[in-house]
Amino acid sequence: MWLGQIQIQTLLDTSGLHAPIHEVFLEATREAIAPYRHWLEPDAIEPGTQRMILPVQAYLVRTRHHRILIDTCVGCGKLNPDTPDWHLRQDRSWLVRLAEAGLSPADIDYVFCTHLHSDHCGWNTELRDGRWVPTFPNARYIFSRQEYEATAQRNGDPFRQSVLPVLEAGQAQLVELDYALDDEVWLEPAVGHTEGHVVVNLKSGQRRAAMCGDMMHSPVQCPHPEWSPIWDRDQEQARRTRRSFLERHCDTDTIVLTAHFPPPSFGRIVHGASHGGGPGFMFVYGA
Ligand SMILES: [Zn+2]
């Protein structure tokens, strides 16, 4: 996809089934989800089981000046004991997809992470000679300071495997929530899902896009921005962030790039009768 002079591609790492949607969104009872089933099945939820289907993907962004990755997926060999599909995965085909896009890891100038959950920073590092080292040897990795500090305090597997080694290699840059790389790429605070979650904004000429990370996990959160998944650390804050984002970009040309919506995973927010029939926001796939 082209956004003015910026080229954007998705690089899929994995896609799989997760918990039934009513276990992730407690409001999504059988009755509440019924009006949306024809819209969500079979790509976003599995018919019958109602399990959520979540792709995990990075966005490769080429501006006139920089080659950028936004969110680096699950990665290879990482501990993810709570998610069997991601646990000690040995699939390196994501690097093949990067090569098919014409780039090697050494070509990446910047890595942005919307937040530091294991499915957004996995390919930050890879195991070499028994040590986790940055996968992208020439990249500067941009982490929000707030996210870094909260993650460091928890000191869990994603931090030790995918974040700390980047810092130790001197390749991390801790930034404020509204950091701007230049006039084409900048962050905005989008906290709630995690303490230092950010949206990555892109602009070329009059064209705009926003990679919203885990601010939303399912397209059903457009008609229901008040539905916060159990994965949101601060659900009240996450609701406010989501609603404000949807209101701001609704009926504009902004292309919303999502982390986990079904392919093509990007689209626009429009107002109108939602897929459930009531007034609300809708997600229209495509550029
Ligand atoms: Zn995620």
Residues whose N, C-alpha, C, O or C-beta is under 5 A from the ligand:
A	BS01	ZN	D119 D214
